[in-house]
Amino acid sequence: MNLIDTVFAKLREEKRTALIPFLTVGDPDLKTSLAIIKQLEESGADLIELGVPYSDPLADGPVIQRASERALKSSITLRDCIEAAAQAREAGVKLPFILFTYFNPVLQFGLEAFMELVKNKEISGLIIPDLPIEEDAEVRQLAEAAGIHLIPLVAPTSKDRVVRISQKAKGFVYCVSSLGVTGVRAEFHSGIDDFLATVREATDLPIAVGFGISSREQVERFSKQCDGVVVGSAIVRKIEESIPLLEVENTRAEGLKQIGEFVAGLKG
């Protein structure tokens, strides 16, 4: 069984909502990213999204764009991000990894070679935000053959499209809480509750919500309707604020502690 399914099944039995942090791999460097991944698990994460830095992101707001720029200055590649998952696993991290990447790096890597490497490095899921359902047949087929879940993003647009995407999903359905790019928000799309209800009706899979969630109160608000909550920009911003500590050996532990306390605080 895919590890994503195992974790959601366990959480359902425990009547808990998954906390799914996002980080940009290689920000500020690979060694630090590995330490942050371990810290996220220790602080209560249930799954982790590993963001691949990309120079022309479609869905990422300014906080994650800055993180990508920092990582790209160190020439972090798609392969580096996949290998980071394997290194984290070797270091004892047990939770599922979901790779968040845009399609062009995957295409340049080679679809079959990419999927084989992802499988071998024990990554459980893929999110490719610029690969629409109308064009994902080859990637979906390869992912299913490898036992990897291709997780779709669904936004509060037309109901027919939401239903079609949700019914093809694997692992869970990632519901976008707001129109536009990622980023911390005080308010969400006005029809968010009806949208989440529509997705819930369309699939038996778990549903998770993300884009803009940044506080314990917002996590609690969506936990009543969803099986998982994704926190991205708020965590990446906390990493950004902690870089002066993370980059110095004798203050690294304090930087990691601050990130961990923020993540633990999201769960209450």
Secondary structure, DSSP 4 states (H G I P E B T S, - for coil): --HHHHHHHHHHHHT-PEEEEEEETTSS-HHHHHHHHHHHHHTT-SSEEEEPP-SS-SS--HHHHHHHHHHHHTT--HHHHHHHHHHHHHTT--S-EEEE--HHHHHHH-HHHHHHHHHHTT--EEE-TTS-GGG-HHHHHHHHHHT-EEPPEE-SS-HHHHHHHHHH--S-EEEESSSSS----SS--TTHHHHHHHHHHH-SS-EEEESS--SHHHHHHHHTT-SEEEE-HHHHHHHHHHHHHHTSGGGHHHHHHHHHHHHHHHH-
